[in-house]
Amino acid sequence: MLSILIPSRNSPFLNKTIQDVLGNATGEVEVVVNVDENWPSELVNDSRVTYIHPGEPRGLRWGINACAAVAKGEYLLKCDDHVAFGPGFDKILIENHRDNWVQIPRRYALDAENWKIEERSDDKYPIDYMYLDFPRKGKDHDDGIHGVPWQERRDQRMSSEFEIDDTPSMQGSCYFVTKKYFDNFLHGLSEEGYGQFSQEAQEIGFKTWLGGGAVRVNKKTWYAHLHKGNRYGKMYNIPNWNQYTKEASEWSANYWLNNLWLERKKDFAWLIDNKFPSMPTWPTDWKQQIKEMGWTN
């Protein structure tokens, strides 16, 4: 069975997301929702749906861990509370999975009003790959390592041999793992340094790549994610958002650049110099630059 984990906080699209998951899955699934603040005005009446409420807001990371703790499936798929899926997504992901992988479907933009893939005139979508941006100190927002769409890699790897392919990072709005991997290798999501919300994709991605696994995009299936922006606002509205995410992003960058994760099989430099040597924004002398910027201990 596949357990769908949905951490939710006041999203007007939660019910549509739940119904979409149930309607497009072809195998046995359950949906576990963590309601982090206000109960939805109406609950989905389906025996496959379980709701959790912590009593007071605990954050996205706590919510994902709480959903995983009660999940009954051999496989877990975490998704945001504002996404739609392609038909049979569950079967496609399960049939192509390996135990130490994190799998992500190809990503499109969601037209939430019509609940379909958004029609766009630009070349932004689909998004298959995300590179890790070099953490230059002095940015306006923060000094962290963030995922950025890598469209050049997408355009170079359109043939069928790359239908399931390596990606340095992901957005974090949807990913697929075994429950055993989530519990016994990732040990769930940590709140130490990261806090309640930030750097979910970086924690999972770095642990996976540096721990001997792989983050892989599966282009045989897809999901569509709503870019909320000014129209819909933040659905996880955390007090002091900018300062909070800035501190968490900088903590994460320092943690991974300095190889502070003791369970790693490879150092951070392997990911940049060996696994993805053509990653944009990383200069050849990046190690020297991060020393000069004060990243290294």
TACOR-V169711 format. One record per pair of residues at least 12 apart in sequence whose ideal C-beta (glycine too) atoms are under 6 Angstrom apart, sorted by the first residue. I is the first residue (numbers start at 1). J is the second residue. D is the distance in whole Angstrom. If there is no record, write none. Layout:
i=I j=J d=D
i=I j=J d=D
//
This chain:
i=1 j=28 d=4
i=1 j=73 d=4
i=2 j=29 d=5
i=2 j=73 d=5
i=2 j=75 d=5
i=2 j=90 d=5
i=3 j=30 d=5
i=3 j=32 d=6
i=3 j=71 d=4
i=3 j=73 d=3
i=3 j=76 d=5
i=4 j=21 d=5
i=4 j=31 d=5
i=4 j=77 d=5
i=5 j=32 d=6
i=5 j=64 d=6
i=5 j=67 d=4
i=5 j=68 d=6
i=5 j=76 d=6
i=5 j=78 d=5
i=6 j=33 d=5
i=6 j=81 d=5
i=7 j=34 d=5
i=7 j=60 d=5
i=7 j=63 d=3
i=7 j=64 d=5
i=8 j=33 d=6
i=8 j=35 d=6
i=8 j=81 d=4
i=9 j=36 d=4
i=9 j=37 d=5
i=9 j=235 d=6
i=9 j=236 d=5
i=10 j=37 d=6
i=10 j=38 d=5
i=10 j=235 d=6
i=11 j=81 d=4
i=11 j=82 d=6
i=11 j=235 d=5
i=13 j=82 d=4
i=13 j=112 d=6
i=14 j=40 d=6
i=14 j=81 d=5
i=15 j=44 d=6
i=17 j=81 d=5
i=17 j=83 d=6
i=18 j=31 d=5
i=18 j=44 d=5
i=20 j=84 d=5
i=20 j=85 d=6
i=24 j=85 d=5
i=24 j=87 d=5
i=25 j=90 d=4
i=26 j=88 d=5
i=26 j=91 d=5
i=27 j=90 d=5
i=27 j=91 d=5
i=29 j=90 d=6
i=30 j=48 d=5
i=31 j=49 d=5
i=32 j=50 d=5
i=32 j=67 d=4
i=32 j=71 d=6
i=33 j=51 d=5
i=34 j=52 d=5
i=34 j=63 d=3
i=34 j=66 d=5
i=34 j=67 d=5
i=35 j=51 d=6
i=35 j=53 d=5
i=36 j=57 d=5
i=36 j=63 d=5
i=37 j=57 d=5
i=52 j=66 d=5
i=59 j=196 d=3
i=59 j=197 d=6
i=60 j=197 d=5
i=60 j=236 d=6
i=61 j=189 d=4
i=61 j=191 d=5
i=61 j=196 d=6
i=64 j=78 d=6
i=64 j=189 d=6
i=65 j=188 d=4
i=65 j=189 d=6
i=68 j=182 d=6
i=75 j=94 d=6
i=75 j=178 d=6
i=76 j=177 d=6
i=76 j=179 d=5
i=76 j=182 d=5
i=77 j=176 d=5
i=78 j=175 d=6
i=79 j=174 d=4
i=80 j=173 d=4
i=82 j=226 d=4
i=83 j=223 d=5
i=83 j=225 d=5
i=84 j=110 d=6
i=84 j=224 d=5
i=85 j=223 d=5
i=86 j=221 d=5
i=86 j=222 d=4
i=89 j=221 d=5
i=92 j=220 d=5
i=92 j=221 d=4
i=93 j=176 d=5
i=96 j=164 d=6
i=96 j=218 d=6
i=99 j=178 d=6
i=100 j=213 d=4
i=101 j=213 d=6
i=101 j=214 d=5
i=101 j=216 d=6
i=102 j=175 d=5
i=102 j=177 d=6
i=102 j=204 d=6
i=102 j=208 d=5
i=102 j=215 d=5
i=103 j=176 d=4
i=103 j=216 d=6
i=103 j=218 d=5
i=104 j=170 d=5
i=104 j=175 d=5
i=104 j=217 d=5
i=105 j=218 d=6
i=105 j=221 d=5
i=105 j=222 d=5
i=105 j=223 d=5
i=106 j=126 d=5
i=106 j=128 d=6
i=106 j=219 d=5
i=106 j=222 d=4
i=107 j=127 d=4
i=107 j=225 d=6
i=108 j=125 d=5
i=108 j=126 d=5
i=108 j=222 d=6
i=108 j=224 d=4
i=109 j=125 d=5
i=109 j=227 d=6
i=110 j=224 d=4
i=110 j=225 d=6
i=110 j=226 d=4
i=112 j=226 d=5
i=117 j=224 d=5
i=127 j=149 d=5
i=128 j=154 d=5
i=128 j=217 d=5
i=129 j=150 d=4
i=129 j=153 d=5
i=129 j=154 d=6
i=129 j=167 d=4
i=130 j=147 d=4
i=130 j=149 d=6
i=130 j=150 d=6
i=130 j=169 d=4
i=130 j=170 d=6
i=131 j=148 d=6
i=131 j=150 d=4
i=131 j=168 d=5
i=131 j=279 d=5
i=131 j=280 d=5
i=132 j=145 d=5
i=132 j=168 d=5
i=132 j=169 d=5
i=133 j=146 d=5
i=133 j=148 d=5
i=133 j=281 d=5
i=134 j=281 d=4
i=134 j=282 d=5
i=135 j=253 d=5
i=137 j=293 d=5
i=142 j=246 d=4
i=142 j=249 d=4
i=142 j=250 d=6
i=143 j=250 d=5
i=144 j=249 d=3
i=144 j=250 d=6
i=144 j=252 d=6
i=144 j=253 d=5
i=145 j=253 d=5
i=147 j=169 d=4
i=147 j=201 d=6
i=163 j=219 d=5
i=163 j=220 d=6
i=164 j=216 d=6
i=164 j=218 d=5
i=165 j=217 d=6
i=166 j=214 d=6
i=166 j=216 d=6
i=167 j=215 d=6
i=167 j=217 d=5
i=168 j=276 d=5
i=169 j=201 d=6
i=169 j=205 d=5
i=170 j=201 d=5
i=172 j=200 d=4
i=172 j=201 d=4
i=173 j=225 d=5
i=174 j=223 d=5
i=186 j=207 d=6
i=193 j=251 d=4
i=194 j=248 d=5
i=195 j=248 d=5
i=197 j=236 d=6
i=197 j=238 d=6
i=198 j=245 d=5
i=198 j=248 d=4
i=198 j=249 d=6
i=199 j=248 d=6
i=199 j=252 d=4
i=202 j=252 d=5
i=206 j=256 d=5
i=209 j=271 d=5
i=210 j=264 d=4
i=210 j=266 d=5
i=211 j=265 d=6
i=212 j=265 d=5
i=256 j=268 d=6
i=257 j=290 d=6
i=257 j=295 d=5
i=258 j=297 d=5
//
